[in-house]
Every structure is written in C-alpha cells, then in structure tokens.
Amino acid sequence: MLWTLLAPLAVGAPLTVKVTEPRAVVVVLDCGGVKTQAPVVKGVAEFATVPTGACTAHLVQALGTIDDAGAWNCVPGTCSQQDLSYLTTSDAPGTVNVLLTDDPPHQQLEIACVDGTRIRGDITNHTVVFQSVPDTDCTLLYKGGPPVQFSPIRWGTWRCQVDGSQAICTQQSRPG
C-alpha cells in the first residue's frame, strides 16, 4: 500500500502519519529519492524532520516468520517455505554438497580451490555434489548465467541462494 502526500512539506518540520493498517510496522517516506523511515507505534509513525519535496509514503507490513535460508511464500499472517526436492547426500571427507534454495538461471556450479583444484558439476534437483575436494578454502562459482560466487567453502553440506550478483551460503553440516 502506498500514499502520496499532496501538500508540500515544510523542510525540517515534524510530520505525523496516522496508520490504520494493523499489520503495518514501518512507514517509509520517499521524498524525491531521499528515503527515511519511522516505526509505527500505536497506529502512528512520527518523523522528526522531513526532506524537501513531495513524498510518497509506503507501509511495511509484518507478514510472518522466516527462520531458514531458501525460497519463501509470504502472505499477510504467514510465511511458508517453498518445497524443493534435493538429491540424497551424505557428509564425508573430500565431499562438498551444495543445496540450492532457489532457482538460479545457472546450469552448473564449479569449485575452485587455492591449490589449483577445479571441479565442475551439473545442477540436478537443486543439488550439486563435489567429490575429491581438498580440505582447503575454495570458491563456489555459478556457471552458465550471470557471474555469481561464494567463498570460502570447504567440506560439508551447504545451503545456497543467489542474491543479486553474489551467493549467500550457510554451512549445514561438516564431516566428523
């Protein structure tokens, strides 16, 4: 939901925005490209000063709880993780399992390690398993699409997703 404040605002003057949407937690003002935000407290967002020009007010709503990496569907009141299928993997020395929690436009992933080792694998069911990886810092490279990478990556199981031009990966487990 967004509103445009039609009356010109006095520079440096305080502003109060009354909010009737019960799930609203923040009001963001976009005033000629300058953005400022204030929390909604008891139905009111208060701004100490306002930038120049006409402003558009945007509401940020609380939708639900997100507690893991991956792709999520959120509607007012709840968020649910998208179900993705993965290949069965197991942690072992020399193995890097990559579970993709989104649908990147890439066809392959590659591991490039500091010792010169390079291993490429096809993405199958949102999964790539790399074998015979040295226990050194490596870089995960996405291939067949826009350049994306993550480092350092080492033995274990990782959950990764693409955010713009970078991958965000979290290690889920490491072989004992």
C-alpha positions as CSV (number, residue, x, y, z in Angstrom):
1,M,0.0,0.0,0.0
2,L,1.3,3.5,-0.7
3,W,0.1,7.0,-0.3
4,T,1.3,10.3,-1.9
5,L,1.4,13.2,0.4
6,L,0.0,16.0,-1.8
7,A,0.6,19.0,0.4
8,P,4.1,20.5,0.3
9,L,6.1,19.6,3.4
10,A,8.0,22.2,5.4
11,V,11.7,21.3,5.4
12,G,12.8,20.4,8.9
13,A,9.3,20.4,10.3
14,P,8.0,17.3,12.2
15,L,5.5,15.0,10.5
16,T,3.0,12.5,12.0
17,V,1.4,9.8,9.8
18,K,-1.7,8.0,11.2
19,V,-1.8,4.4,10.1
20,T,-4.9,2.3,10.2
21,E,-3.4,-0.9,8.7
22,P,-3.0,-3.2,11.8
23,R,-0.1,-5.2,10.3
24,A,2.0,-2.1,9.5
25,V,5.3,-1.9,11.4
26,V,7.1,0.8,9.5
27,V,6.3,3.8,7.3
28,V,8.9,4.7,4.6
29,L,8.9,8.1,3.1
30,D,10.4,8.6,-0.4
31,C,10.9,12.3,-0.9
32,G,12.5,12.9,-4.3
33,G,14.7,9.8,-3.9
34,V,15.6,10.5,-0.3
35,K,14.2,7.8,1.9
36,T,13.5,7.9,5.6
37,Q,11.6,5.6,7.8
38,A,9.8,5.6,11.2
39,P,8.3,2.7,13.2
40,V,4.5,2.5,13.6
41,V,3.7,2.8,17.3
42,K,0.1,2.6,18.4
43,G,-1.1,3.5,14.9
44,V,1.2,6.5,14.4
45,A,4.6,7.0,12.6
46,E,6.4,10.1,13.7
47,F,9.2,11.8,11.7
48,A,11.3,14.4,13.5
49,T,12.1,16.2,10.2
50,V,11.1,15.7,6.6
51,P,13.2,16.0,3.5
52,T,12.2,18.6,0.8
53,G,9.6,17.9,-2.0
54,A,6.5,15.8,-2.3
55,C,6.8,12.5,-0.6
56,T,5.3,9.0,-1.2
57,A,4.6,7.1,1.9
58,H,5.0,3.2,1.9
59,L,3.8,0.8,4.5
60,V,6.0,-2.1,5.6
61,Q,3.8,-4.9,7.0
62,A,4.6,-7.8,9.2
63,L,3.7,-10.9,7.2
64,G,5.1,-13.9,9.1
65,T,8.3,-15.5,10.4
66,I,11.2,-16.7,8.2
67,D,13.7,-18.9,10.1
68,D,15.9,-20.5,7.4
69,A,17.5,-19.8,4.1
70,G,15.6,-20.6,1.0
71,A,12.7,-19.5,-1.1
72,W,9.6,-18.5,0.9
73,N,6.0,-17.5,0.1
74,C,4.6,-14.8,2.3
75,V,1.0,-13.6,2.6
76,P,-0.4,-11.4,5.3
77,G,-0.3,-13.5,8.5
78,T,2.1,-16.3,7.4
79,C,5.2,-17.3,5.6
80,S,5.8,-20.8,4.3
81,Q,9.0,-22.3,2.8
82,Q,8.7,-23.5,-0.8
83,D,9.2,-27.2,-1.0
84,L,12.2,-28.1,-3.2
85,S,13.4,-31.6,-3.9
86,Y,17.1,-32.4,-3.4
87,L,19.2,-35.4,-4.1
88,T,20.2,-37.6,-1.1
89,T,23.6,-36.5,0.2
90,S,25.9,-37.6,3.0
91,D,28.8,-35.8,4.6
92,A,32.2,-37.3,4.1
93,P,35.8,-36.1,3.9
94,G,36.5,-34.7,0.5
95,T,32.8,-34.0,-0.3
96,V,31.1,-30.7,-0.7
97,N,27.3,-30.9,-1.0
98,V,25.5,-27.7,-2.3
99,L,21.8,-27.5,-1.9
100,L,20.3,-24.6,-3.9
101,T,17.4,-23.0,-2.0
102,D,16.2,-21.0,-5.1
103,D,16.1,-21.4,-8.9
104,P,19.1,-19.6,-10.2
105,P,19.4,-19.3,-14.0
106,H,22.7,-21.3,-13.9
107,Q,23.2,-24.9,-15.2
108,Q,26.4,-25.8,-13.4
109,L,28.5,-25.0,-10.3
110,E,32.3,-25.1,-10.0
111,I,34.6,-25.4,-7.1
112,A,38.0,-23.6,-7.5
113,C,40.4,-24.2,-4.6
114,V,43.6,-22.4,-3.6
115,D,45.7,-25.4,-4.6
116,G,44.5,-25.2,-8.2
117,T,41.9,-27.9,-8.0
118,R,38.8,-27.2,-10.2
119,I,35.7,-29.4,-10.2
120,R,32.5,-28.7,-12.1
121,G,29.1,-30.3,-11.5
122,D,25.7,-30.2,-13.1
123,I,22.7,-28.9,-11.0
124,T,20.3,-31.8,-10.5
125,N,17.2,-31.4,-8.3
126,H,18.7,-28.2,-6.8
127,T,21.8,-30.2,-5.7
128,V,25.4,-30.5,-6.7
129,V,27.8,-33.0,-5.1
130,F,31.5,-32.4,-5.4
131,Q,33.9,-35.3,-4.7
132,S,37.7,-35.3,-4.0
133,V,37.7,-31.7,-2.8
134,P,40.9,-30.8,-0.9
135,D,40.4,-29.6,2.7
136,T,41.4,-26.0,1.8
137,D,39.5,-22.8,1.2
138,C,37.7,-23.0,-2.1
139,T,35.4,-20.7,-4.1
140,L,32.0,-21.8,-5.4
141,L,31.3,-20.4,-8.9
142,Y,27.9,-20.4,-10.6
143,K,28.3,-21.2,-14.4
144,G,26.0,-20.7,-17.3
145,G,24.4,-17.5,-16.2
146,P,25.4,-14.1,-14.6
147,P,28.7,-14.3,-12.7
148,V,28.0,-15.3,-9.1
149,Q,30.3,-16.7,-6.5
150,F,30.7,-17.6,-2.8
151,S,33.8,-18.1,-0.7
152,P,35.2,-19.7,1.4
153,I,33.6,-23.0,1.0
154,R,35.0,-26.3,2.5
155,W,33.9,-29.9,3.1
156,G,30.3,-30.4,4.3
157,T,26.8,-29.6,3.2
158,W,25.9,-26.0,2.3
159,R,22.5,-24.3,1.6
160,C,23.0,-21.5,-1.0
161,Q,20.9,-18.9,-2.8
162,V,21.6,-16.1,-5.2
163,D,21.1,-12.5,-4.0
164,G,21.9,-10.2,-6.9
165,S,25.5,-10.8,-8.0
166,Q,26.5,-12.9,-5.0
167,A,25.7,-16.2,-3.5
168,I,24.8,-16.4,0.2
169,C,25.7,-19.8,1.6
170,T,25.4,-21.3,5.1
171,Q,27.0,-24.5,6.2
172,Q,24.5,-27.0,7.5
173,S,27.0,-29.8,8.5
174,R,30.6,-30.8,8.3
175,P,32.0,-34.4,8.2
176,G,33.2,-35.5,11.7
